[in-house]
Amino acid sequence: MKPHLLDLFCGAGGAAMGYHRAGFEVVGVDINPQPHYPFEFHQADALQVLEKLLDNRAVAFEKDNFQHLYILSEIDAIHASPPCEFGSRMTAKHCLVNHENLIPDTRARLRNTGKPFTIENIPDNRRHLINPFMLCGTMFGLYLHRHRYFETSPVLYFLTNTCIRIKEPVLVTGCSRRKNGRREYKRSEISEAMNINWMLKTELDKAIPPAYTEYIGKYLMQVLAPEVKE
């Protein structure tokens, strides 16, 4: 039986696909509808889901007219990508007050689960992560610079090679504004660069390449190996 990974603040499933390729059965949770999420998805508040799990209450989800129940003992690992807008340079200054930093609350709840976990966020918010390491598309042979920072528990090994400065990489900005004369890339170009073929352009703007979490997921599988065998 595959280990179960709970994917919180899941978006359209870039991280989920990587964990799936690493061997996990993935269940996604997001407060917004995610019609293109490629695995089992439930619309719910991620922090409330964690609270119920910590209170030893079964989390009930409706899917295809059947009720799915999850308890903490059935979840083997957790990934969380809390919203990044609170510290992003791409967020208009007058809108910053509308976005809350959910990283500390998310971490506190994840620690209390006792499960291996990963918290992902953007470079602008790396100071809010504990001992994070950075992954970039060029580390995996992808033709894009897409730096993302990861805090893991337990601490996992990270890639020893650094990102490669390539000429004219595909840029995924998450914003329609042009900057320094950079052109906007088409959905097809971004999709190919990120190795994601199921998302809309607006979803790609917020996603991470599956290669990142496939790499992390393989280490998580090693951490879980004794428990999974039992």
Backbone bond lengths (Angstrom), bond angles and torsions (degrees), N, CA, C in turn:
res aa  C-N    CA-C-N  psi(-1)  N-CA   C-N-CA  omega(-1)  CA-C   N-CA-C  phi
1 M - - - 1.465 - - 1.521 109.59 -
2 K 1.327 116.48 134.48 1.457 120.38 179.74 1.526 110.96 -71.20
3 P 1.335 117.42 144.48 1.466 119.33 174.39 1.523 110.36 -68.56
4 H 1.327 116.53 148.76 1.457 121.90 -178.47 1.524 110.31 -95.45
5 L 1.320 115.78 133.56 1.461 121.78 175.57 1.516 108.92 -119.56
6 L 1.326 116.29 128.15 1.455 122.69 177.34 1.518 108.19 -92.08
7 D 1.323 116.64 122.13 1.464 123.50 -174.79 1.531 108.64 -106.76
8 L 1.343 116.66 100.63 1.463 121.83 -174.63 1.524 111.62 -94.95
9 F 1.341 115.84 146.67 1.478 121.21 -173.34 1.529 107.42 54.01
10 C 1.315 116.93 50.44 1.461 122.07 -161.91 1.513 115.68 -76.48
11 G 1.345 118.80 -20.03 1.448 118.98 -176.84 1.518 110.74 59.59
12 A 1.324 116.44 -145.87 1.467 120.89 -175.56 1.519 113.29 -91.08
13 G 1.348 117.95 4.49 1.452 118.69 166.62 1.511 118.31 102.69
14 G 1.343 118.73 23.45 1.461 119.74 175.10 1.516 111.66 -63.39
15 A 1.331 116.50 -49.29 1.460 120.72 177.76 1.523 110.61 -64.58
16 A 1.315 117.23 -40.19 1.466 121.51 -177.63 1.516 111.77 -58.72
17 M 1.322 117.33 -41.95 1.457 120.50 -177.99 1.531 110.95 -63.37
18 G 1.331 116.90 -37.53 1.452 119.89 177.84 1.514 111.99 -63.57
19 Y 1.324 117.12 -45.17 1.465 120.46 178.40 1.539 110.88 -65.10
20 H 1.310 116.55 -37.43 1.468 120.54 176.40 1.522 110.36 -59.75
21 R 1.321 116.81 -45.01 1.461 120.49 -179.82 1.523 111.65 -66.74
22 A 1.330 116.22 -25.15 1.463 120.08 177.68 1.531 111.91 -80.05
23 G 1.341 117.34 -11.01 1.451 120.58 175.60 1.508 116.39 117.08
24 F 1.339 118.22 9.59 1.463 121.20 -178.35 1.529 111.95 -92.53
25 E 1.323 114.62 151.80 1.460 122.48 165.64 1.526 105.26 -91.38
26 V 1.328 117.90 117.82 1.459 121.64 -168.94 1.528 110.94 -107.72
27 V 1.337 115.53 137.15 1.464 122.52 175.22 1.529 107.40 -124.95
28 G 1.325 117.47 121.22 1.452 121.95 -175.51 1.520 113.00 -98.47
29 V 1.340 115.14 145.51 1.467 121.98 177.05 1.517 108.31 -135.21
30 D 1.314 116.88 129.63 1.463 121.30 176.38 1.517 108.15 -151.21
31 I 1.320 115.89 148.05 1.463 119.72 -178.48 1.526 111.64 -73.41
32 N 1.325 116.35 -19.58 1.466 121.65 178.64 1.520 110.92 -103.81
33 P 1.330 117.79 152.69 1.474 119.84 175.87 1.529 109.98 -60.41
34 Q 1.312 117.16 140.89 1.465 122.26 178.25 1.530 108.23 -132.83
35 P 1.327 116.51 76.75 1.477 119.93 -173.86 1.520 113.98 -64.98
36 H 1.325 118.16 -18.60 1.461 119.82 -178.61 1.528 113.17 -101.87
37 Y 1.320 117.33 5.96 1.465 119.92 177.80 1.526 108.50 -60.78
38 P 1.337 118.73 127.82 1.469 120.25 -169.39 1.526 115.34 -82.19
39 F 1.333 118.46 -1.03 1.460 120.51 -177.98 1.530 109.47 -130.84
40 E 1.308 116.40 -170.00 1.459 119.69 179.88 1.527 109.80 -60.34
41 F 1.317 115.97 125.35 1.473 120.70 -175.80 1.515 110.53 -129.11
42 H 1.355 114.40 144.33 1.458 120.48 176.32 1.526 108.90 -137.29
43 Q 1.322 115.56 131.68 1.453 120.78 178.10 1.521 109.26 -84.70
44 A 1.331 115.46 115.08 1.464 121.01 -178.17 1.520 108.51 -165.79
45 D 1.319 115.92 165.24 1.452 121.86 175.68 1.537 108.75 -77.83
46 A 1.329 116.86 121.97 1.463 121.07 -174.08 1.525 112.49 -61.12
47 L 1.327 117.54 -43.31 1.463 120.19 -178.67 1.525 111.64 -67.95
48 Q 1.313 117.17 -34.75 1.461 119.72 176.99 1.520 111.17 -67.81
49 V 1.329 116.48 -36.02 1.459 120.32 176.35 1.525 110.06 -62.30
50 L 1.332 117.07 -44.41 1.466 120.79 178.00 1.528 111.19 -62.25
51 E 1.327 116.77 -40.27 1.464 119.92 179.30 1.526 111.17 -60.72
52 K 1.311 116.92 -43.41 1.461 120.11 -180.00 1.526 110.87 -64.83
53 L 1.321 116.20 -40.84 1.461 119.41 179.23 1.524 110.78 -63.53
54 L 1.337 116.33 -40.51 1.463 120.30 -179.85 1.530 111.86 -68.56
55 D 1.315 116.70 -27.94 1.467 120.90 178.35 1.527 111.77 -84.95
56 N 1.351 115.09 9.55 1.466 121.26 -179.15 1.518 112.50 59.99
57 R 1.324 114.65 28.85 1.454 119.11 174.63 1.524 108.89 -98.55
58 A 1.290 116.88 138.15 1.458 120.04 177.63 1.529 109.08 -68.79
59 V 1.319 115.51 134.56 1.453 120.55 176.07 1.523 107.89 -89.67
60 A 1.316 115.79 120.38 1.461 120.64 -176.81 1.516 110.23 -100.93
61 F 1.315 116.58 127.69 1.457 122.45 177.00 1.523 108.55 -123.72
62 E 1.308 115.16 143.38 1.455 120.06 174.72 1.524 109.32 -96.44
63 K 1.326 117.23 127.55 1.451 121.60 178.18 1.519 108.91 -146.97
64 D 1.334 114.81 123.27 1.463 120.68 178.04 1.529 111.86 52.24
65 N 1.350 114.86 41.39 1.458 122.70 177.13 1.534 113.52 68.02
66 F 1.324 116.70 12.30 1.459 120.66 175.34 1.524 108.49 -120.35
67 Q 1.309 115.94 145.63 1.453 120.58 -179.69 1.529 109.84 -93.23
68 H 1.336 115.24 124.25 1.455 121.20 177.15 1.523 108.16 -102.27
69 L 1.312 116.48 131.27 1.458 121.80 179.55 1.525 109.50 -114.09
70 Y 1.329 115.95 134.50 1.455 121.15 177.28 1.523 109.23 -127.75
71 I 1.322 115.45 136.16 1.454 121.18 172.16 1.523 107.69 -121.75
72 L 1.317 116.31 161.95 1.453 121.01 -171.70 1.526 112.15 -58.00
73 S 1.322 117.68 -36.95 1.464 120.07 -177.54 1.522 112.70 -66.33
74 E 1.323 117.64 -17.02 1.460 120.98 -179.93 1.529 112.50 -89.83
75 I 1.318 116.77 -5.56 1.470 121.20 -179.77 1.521 108.69 -104.56
76 D 1.332 116.28 130.46 1.465 120.75 -174.92 1.523 113.02 -98.15
77 A 1.319 118.39 -29.64 1.465 121.97 -179.04 1.523 108.49 -156.32
78 I 1.329 115.90 160.79 1.473 120.83 -176.52 1.522 109.54 -136.20
79 H 1.314 115.81 135.58 1.468 122.40 171.78 1.519 107.84 -115.79
80 A 1.331 116.86 140.91 1.467 120.99 178.43 1.524 110.25 -137.42
81 S 1.306 115.97 133.02 1.464 122.56 175.11 1.531 108.74 -123.31
82 P 1.347 117.44 74.97 1.464 119.68 -178.73 1.531 111.29 -57.20
83 P 1.330 117.52 150.75 1.459 120.74 -179.42 1.524 111.65 -52.35
84 C 1.336 115.81 139.20 1.467 121.11 -173.70 1.526 113.20 -100.29
85 E 1.334 117.68 -7.95 1.461 120.10 -170.04 1.522 114.22 -60.81
86 F 1.323 117.95 -25.05 1.468 120.58 -174.39 1.519 112.74 -61.38
87 G 1.347 117.67 -26.72 1.457 120.05 -177.62 1.507 114.10 -125.11
88 S 1.308 117.12 8.22 1.456 120.75 -175.60 1.522 112.04 -79.33
89 R 1.310 115.39 138.40 1.467 120.01 175.09 1.519 111.58 -68.66
90 M 1.321 117.22 -15.92 1.457 121.13 179.23 1.527 111.98 -82.19
91 T 1.327 117.09 -11.59 1.466 120.92 178.56 1.519 109.76 -83.91
92 A 1.313 116.38 126.47 1.463 120.25 178.77 1.526 110.04 -57.54
93 K 1.334 116.94 138.97 1.465 121.10 -174.46 1.523 112.60 -56.46
94 H 1.321 116.67 -39.22 1.460 118.64 -177.47 1.531 112.15 -72.02
95 C 1.353 117.00 -9.84 1.467 120.58 179.66 1.529 112.79 -100.11
96 L 1.343 117.60 -7.02 1.457 120.45 -176.34 1.530 112.52 -59.23
97 V 1.335 116.12 -34.30 1.471 119.73 -177.98 1.516 111.48 -66.40
98 N 1.330 117.54 -15.99 1.460 121.17 -178.35 1.531 112.39 -86.58
99 H 1.348 116.80 -3.05 1.462 119.90 -175.16 1.527 110.27 -123.12
100 E 1.323 115.46 130.01 1.462 122.13 -177.44 1.526 110.59 -103.04
101 N 1.325 115.72 144.65 1.457 121.52 174.82 1.539 108.56 -79.31
102 L 1.328 116.46 105.42 1.463 121.10 -177.84 1.527 112.80 -95.42
103 I 1.329 117.16 0.73 1.468 119.67 -176.99 1.530 112.27 -61.30
104 P 1.361 120.02 -49.03 1.474 119.03 -178.55 1.531 113.28 -60.04
105 D 1.326 117.11 -45.05 1.469 119.73 -179.95 1.521 111.21 -65.19
106 T 1.322 115.76 -38.35 1.461 119.49 178.27 1.523 110.68 -63.90
107 R 1.326 116.74 -45.50 1.470 120.85 -179.45 1.534 110.75 -61.52
108 A 1.327 117.01 -44.62 1.462 120.53 -178.31 1.522 110.78 -58.62
109 R 1.309 116.92 -44.10 1.462 120.50 -179.84 1.529 111.34 -69.54
110 L 1.327 116.35 -40.10 1.468 119.46 179.39 1.524 110.95 -63.09
111 R 1.319 116.46 -41.77 1.472 119.34 177.91 1.518 111.25 -60.03
112 N 1.315 116.47 -40.11 1.463 120.45 -177.42 1.526 112.73 -68.47
113 T 1.330 117.13 -20.33 1.472 118.70 178.17 1.525 111.48 -71.21
114 G 1.338 117.12 -26.12 1.458 120.33 -176.04 1.520 113.11 76.12
115 K 1.325 117.76 7.50 1.461 122.24 -178.58 1.532 110.39 -96.43
116 P 1.336 117.87 152.13 1.470 119.54 170.79 1.527 109.23 -59.21
117 F 1.330 116.60 138.98 1.461 118.40 -179.16 1.525 111.57 -144.66
118 T 1.317 113.76 161.88 1.459 122.69 176.14 1.522 108.40 -133.74
119 I 1.323 116.60 134.80 1.466 122.04 173.07 1.522 107.18 -117.16
120 E 1.322 116.26 127.42 1.473 121.51 -177.40 1.517 110.47 -115.89
121 N 1.333 116.36 142.35 1.452 119.68 174.15 1.532 111.22 -160.90
122 I 1.333 114.76 178.97 1.460 121.56 -173.40 1.529 111.47 -84.32
123 P 1.348 117.78 164.03 1.467 120.60 179.70 1.529 113.91 -55.60
124 D 1.327 117.68 -37.54 1.465 120.29 -178.80 1.528 112.25 -60.54
125 N 1.327 117.26 -22.87 1.467 121.18 -176.09 1.524 113.16 -109.67
126 R 1.323 117.29 12.79 1.471 119.06 -175.64 1.522 112.81 -63.53
127 R 1.331 117.86 -26.06 1.471 119.57 179.57 1.525 112.06 -67.59
128 H 1.313 117.00 -15.28 1.464 120.44 177.95 1.530 112.04 -89.09
129 L 1.333 117.08 -5.28 1.456 121.77 178.77 1.525 109.57 -100.26
130 I 1.322 117.28 154.40 1.455 122.43 -178.31 1.529 109.35 -100.93
131 N 1.335 115.54 120.36 1.466 122.44 179.74 1.530 112.55 46.81
132 P 1.329 117.17 51.89 1.469 118.23 -177.60 1.524 111.86 -78.02
133 F 1.304 116.47 157.49 1.462 121.57 170.18 1.518 108.18 -120.19
134 M 1.321 115.02 156.00 1.455 121.13 -173.99 1.525 110.82 -105.83
135 L 1.326 116.35 140.30 1.453 122.46 172.03 1.520 108.92 -121.70
136 C 1.323 115.21 145.67 1.471 121.92 -178.64 1.519 108.10 -134.50
137 G 1.301 116.30 151.77 1.460 120.37 -178.97 1.513 113.67 -57.74
138 T 1.325 116.88 -36.01 1.461 119.66 -177.15 1.524 112.43 -67.05
139 M 1.326 118.12 -20.49 1.468 120.93 176.36 1.520 111.62 -66.53
140 F 1.331 116.10 -20.31 1.460 121.34 -176.71 1.528 112.14 -115.33
141 G 1.313 116.07 16.96 1.458 120.25 178.58 1.508 114.31 78.86
142 L 1.331 117.59 13.53 1.460 121.59 177.44 1.522 109.81 -89.02
143 Y 1.327 116.27 145.65 1.456 119.89 -175.13 1.531 110.39 -92.43
144 L 1.318 115.47 59.11 1.462 119.29 176.51 1.519 109.68 -157.81
145 H 1.327 114.78 151.85 1.459 122.04 170.50 1.523 106.26 -98.86
146 R 1.304 115.82 114.86 1.475 121.09 -178.63 1.514 106.45 -143.51
147 H 1.334 116.41 76.55 1.451 120.68 -174.92 1.524 110.31 -72.56
148 R 1.323 115.52 129.59 1.450 121.55 174.20 1.530 108.74 -137.25
149 Y 1.338 115.64 144.45 1.456 121.67 -177.28 1.522 110.26 -108.05
150 F 1.345 115.52 143.05 1.455 122.06 -174.75 1.522 110.70 -131.51
151 E 1.313 114.90 127.97 1.461 122.26 170.00 1.522 106.92 -104.18
152 T 1.329 117.10 129.95 1.448 119.45 -177.65 1.523 111.10 -127.68
153 S 1.308 115.59 151.18 1.460 122.31 173.71 1.530 107.69 -141.02
154 P 1.356 118.11 115.84 1.464 126.09 2.01 1.518 111.48 -69.82
155 V 1.331 116.42 163.76 1.459 120.89 179.25 1.521 108.73 -62.77
156 L 1.330 116.22 128.52 1.454 121.18 -179.14 1.519 110.42 -103.06
157 Y 1.304 115.85 158.79 1.461 120.04 173.85 1.522 108.44 -68.23
158 F 1.323 115.88 150.70 1.449 119.12 179.69 1.525 110.03 -125.43
159 L 1.296 115.72 165.28 1.461 121.30 -178.18 1.523 110.85 -61.02
160 T 1.320 116.31 137.23 1.460 119.90 -179.85 1.519 111.64 -84.57
161 N 1.338 117.53 -26.49 1.459 118.78 178.57 1.519 110.86 -80.38
162 T 1.309 116.32 150.39 1.463 121.48 -178.96 1.518 109.65 -95.64
163 C 1.326 115.54 173.61 1.453 118.88 177.52 1.531 109.52 -68.47
164 I 1.296 115.38 152.53 1.464 121.85 -176.89 1.520 108.48 -103.66
165 R 1.322 115.89 130.56 1.458 119.48 177.64 1.520 109.01 -79.64
166 I 1.329 115.55 103.89 1.456 120.75 -178.46 1.523 109.70 -104.33
167 K 1.309 116.05 156.00 1.462 122.09 -178.05 1.520 110.16 -78.25
168 E 1.315 115.51 126.79 1.459 123.34 177.15 1.531 112.90 51.44
169 P 1.317 117.76 59.16 1.477 119.40 175.90 1.518 110.61 -69.76
170 V 1.315 116.08 158.12 1.460 120.02 173.92 1.526 108.30 -67.49
171 L 1.315 116.00 133.58 1.459 121.24 -178.63 1.531 109.33 -109.98
172 V 1.311 115.56 127.86 1.456 121.60 176.26 1.512 106.63 -113.18
173 T 1.316 116.90 103.27 1.461 120.78 -168.88 1.516 114.19 -93.28
174 G 1.331 117.10 -24.55 1.455 119.04 -173.98 1.516 111.95 73.63
175 C 1.307 115.99 11.82 1.468 120.73 -176.58 1.513 108.71 -148.98
176 S 1.324 116.90 144.08 1.459 120.49 -178.31 1.523 112.74 -84.63
177 R 1.334 116.65 -6.92 1.459 119.67 -178.68 1.524 111.43 -71.99
178 R 1.305 117.11 141.20 1.454 121.17 175.45 1.516 108.83 -87.34
179 K 1.335 116.01 146.86 1.449 120.40 -178.29 1.519 109.68 -140.14
180 N 1.337 115.29 129.79 1.463 121.28 178.38 1.525 112.30 53.67
181 G 1.323 115.83 35.86 1.459 119.64 175.91 1.516 114.71 75.47
182 R 1.327 118.57 5.85 1.452 120.31 -179.56 1.520 110.09 -70.45
183 R 1.296 115.19 139.31 1.468 118.13 -179.21 1.511 110.88 -85.67
184 E 1.317 116.28 157.12 1.449 121.43 175.51 1.531 108.84 -83.36
185 Y 1.322 116.14 132.15 1.457 120.19 -179.55 1.521 110.43 -87.86
186 K 1.331 114.63 147.95 1.458 120.76 179.12 1.532 110.28 -72.10
187 R 1.327 114.68 159.94 1.455 119.37 177.74 1.520 110.97 -57.49
188 S 1.323 117.57 -42.60 1.464 121.10 -177.67 1.525 111.11 -62.42
189 E 1.321 117.61 -37.04 1.464 121.12 179.58 1.525 111.10 -69.32
190 I 1.327 116.27 -43.21 1.465 120.12 179.14 1.522 110.61 -67.88
191 S 1.327 116.27 -41.28 1.451 121.16 179.42 1.525 111.25 -58.75
192 E 1.321 116.40 -44.35 1.465 120.46 179.74 1.525 111.37 -67.71
193 A 1.339 116.06 -41.74 1.464 119.93 -178.02 1.526 111.80 -65.29
194 M 1.333 117.43 -35.11 1.462 121.34 -177.28 1.525 112.84 -92.58
195 N 1.347 116.38 -8.66 1.463 121.73 -176.66 1.522 110.96 60.95
196 I 1.334 114.48 45.71 1.467 122.62 177.34 1.525 107.29 -130.16
197 N 1.326 117.28 121.60 1.464 119.10 -174.65 1.527 114.11 -118.95
198 W 1.335 117.94 12.90 1.466 119.31 -174.94 1.535 113.46 -119.12
199 M 1.334 117.86 2.22 1.460 120.31 -173.75 1.521 113.31 -106.71
200 L 1.334 114.59 156.02 1.453 121.58 169.28 1.529 109.31 -77.04
201 K 1.325 116.50 166.10 1.462 120.59 179.80 1.531 111.18 -58.35
202 T 1.322 117.44 -43.09 1.466 119.95 -179.31 1.524 111.96 -65.02
203 E 1.327 117.40 -29.71 1.458 121.13 177.81 1.520 111.12 -77.14
204 L 1.325 116.44 -38.04 1.466 120.96 177.01 1.525 111.27 -61.36
205 D 1.327 116.29 -35.81 1.462 120.75 -178.32 1.530 111.70 -58.92
206 K 1.335 117.24 -28.15 1.464 120.78 -175.63 1.535 112.58 -104.78
207 A 1.320 116.97 -2.81 1.462 120.55 -172.12 1.527 111.89 -90.32
208 I 1.333 114.68 165.76 1.457 121.22 170.40 1.525 107.70 -116.15
209 P 1.330 118.34 150.15 1.461 120.27 178.72 1.525 111.35 -62.56
210 P 1.320 118.64 137.82 1.461 121.22 178.41 1.525 113.65 -56.83
211 A 1.321 117.72 -24.24 1.467 120.40 -179.43 1.528 111.64 -57.96
212 Y 1.329 117.35 -32.09 1.463 120.47 -178.54 1.528 111.41 -63.99
213 T 1.317 115.70 -51.31 1.464 119.00 -175.80 1.523 112.10 -81.57
214 E 1.320 118.03 -19.31 1.463 118.86 170.94 1.525 109.25 -64.70
215 Y 1.328 115.58 -40.59 1.459 121.13 177.57 1.534 110.54 -63.11
216 I 1.331 116.71 -49.23 1.464 121.02 179.22 1.530 110.24 -65.26
217 G 1.328 116.21 -40.60 1.451 120.69 -177.83 1.519 113.58 -61.42
218 K 1.313 117.39 -34.25 1.465 120.54 179.12 1.526 110.69 -66.19
219 Y 1.331 116.89 -36.40 1.461 119.63 175.26 1.528 110.92 -70.29
220 L 1.318 116.29 -38.73 1.462 118.96 177.30 1.527 111.42 -62.03
221 M 1.315 116.38 -37.54 1.461 120.23 178.24 1.521 110.97 -61.50
222 Q 1.328 116.56 -36.69 1.465 119.96 177.71 1.527 110.63 -67.75
223 V 1.343 116.29 -38.78 1.464 120.66 177.73 1.527 110.54 -63.00
224 L 1.337 115.89 -39.05 1.456 120.87 -175.24 1.525 113.15 -87.03
225 A 1.304 117.95 -10.62 1.464 121.71 -171.05 1.518 113.71 -48.43
226 P 1.344 121.10 -49.86 1.476 120.04 -179.74 1.523 113.03 -60.46
227 E 1.350 116.63 -40.50 1.461 120.44 -177.87 1.541 110.48 -70.22
228 V 1.344 115.69 -39.97 1.449 119.96 -177.81 1.529 110.19 -64.55
229 K 1.335 116.66 -39.61 1.457 120.55 -179.94 1.519 111.21 -63.63
230 E 1.332 116.50 -36.88 1.459 120.27 178.66 1.534 110.59 -66.62
